[in-house]
Amino acid sequence: VQLVESGGGLVQFGGSLRLSCAASGSIFSIYAMGWYRQAPGKQRELVARITSGGSTNYADSVKGRFTISRDNSKNTVYLQMNSLKSEDTAVYYCNAVHILTTTTYWGQGTQVTVSS
């Protein structure tokens, strides 16, 4: 599975961005998808996850501001980010986990920078 993220960039405090992750090379619907992020000097952390059936869960720090969704017809997962804060600045990575084998794949990451 190849994962390619897009949509990152520079945004002002309180602004919005939508990240996309396009998957190829396998049947998209059999993967649970997630977004992780890693800020400088910090460990990579889970931001949001969506199962193959569409159930979602979020990190407490982004609940109510971020929304993860998937379009299986387009092999794409999205992360809508609203009310962005400076602490959301990080490299955001797309993640895919096979629902049976738990084999995991990562994208190359996309930088999100929130300016105050």
Summary of the structure (lengths in Angstrom):
residues: 116
radius of gyration: 13.4
end to end distance: 36.6
largest distance: 42.9
contacts: 344
relative contact order: 0.32
helix: 8%
strand: 55%
